[in-house]
Amino acid sequence: MPPRRKKPSVPRHGSDPAAAAAGPSTAEEEPPYIEAFGHKYHHSGRIFVPFDEKEQQRMELEHRLFRHCLNGALTATRIPLNVEQILDLGSGTGLWPMEMAVRYPQAQIHGIDVSRIQKTNAVPPNVRFTIGNVEDPWPTPPDSIDFLHARSLAGGVTDWPALFKQAYEKLKPGGLLEWTEVAIQIFDFDGNFGDAELCPNFLNLWRDVSRRNNIDFTPSPNGPEWLVEAGFEKIAQRTEILPIGDWAQDDKLRTRQALMNTISHQHFTNHCGLLFTKCGWTREQFDAVAPTFFTDIEAESSKPYTMV
């Protein structure tokens, strides 16, 4: 069960003066950006996930992966059929809000993302997008959201407790939150689920540059504590195996494995460029050490996997 908002003892009143959200539109000129390792990153330098075409391809592969993990569903949460207000944080290309709009035509669905990369040629009438950083105040009044969806925000959030505090304030009493992240951890499938973590040299290096940039790409282990501190209750966790390599046997895991292999190998540099360049690395230095990530994994395990 996803975390549920407690009913406050004192009702809140008022509305956010920024409640009018921007509708979908296309900028006439490309906004400024930072380029690193051939990828385009938000000009603020605070978002370590790029927004270019290759990253958009990765986002859509990940969307397919998550739907497969959910047996075709769009959420693990059982959302009431009469849901009215849905907020999606980190909408990316907008696939999730637009698919939800078809399933819940009576709901108003609001997506927020720092980059204007949403597919605006076929936006359902009950979907709107706002361009903004999810760590800033959201353009929605307090106590107004029935269901809040947050997925793959790691790399763009520096203050997770503050994010969940705002989520609690924006949700209606009894409102629901679903948050999903892929763990940047590699495990060995030796029969002890989640116990045998592998730490290739490159992964340790990557974690070091992440700490130096004050960014956490694997926040989910701390999630329950943050949610409790924010005021949520009835918190439940769900974990799925994502195989890497060529060891999965059944059809379901093999489908996940194929998607994970594509994401891992074809989009390996997406989340590395800004991290490493801000720590003084050149592309040549990075290319000299990055391949060890896969060779070390293959040497240490015949059944590597990560988790979502």
Buried (B, 14 or more C-beta within 10 A) or exposed (E): EBBBBBEEEEEEEEEBEBEEBEEBEEEEEEEEBBEBBEBBBBEEEBBBBBBBEBBBBBBBBBBBBBBBBBEEEBBBBEBEEEBBBBBBBBBBBBBBBBBBBEEBEEBBBBBBBBBBBBBBEEBBEBBBBBBBBBBEEBBBBBBBBBBBBBBBBBBBBEEBEEBBBBBBBBBBEEBBBBBBBBBBBBBBBEEEEEEBEBEBEBBEBBBEBBEEBEBBBBBBEEBBEBBEEBBBEEBEEEEBBBBBBEBBEEEEBBBBBBBBBBBBEEBEBBBBBBBBBBEEBEBEEBEEBBEBBBEBBEEBBEBBBBBB
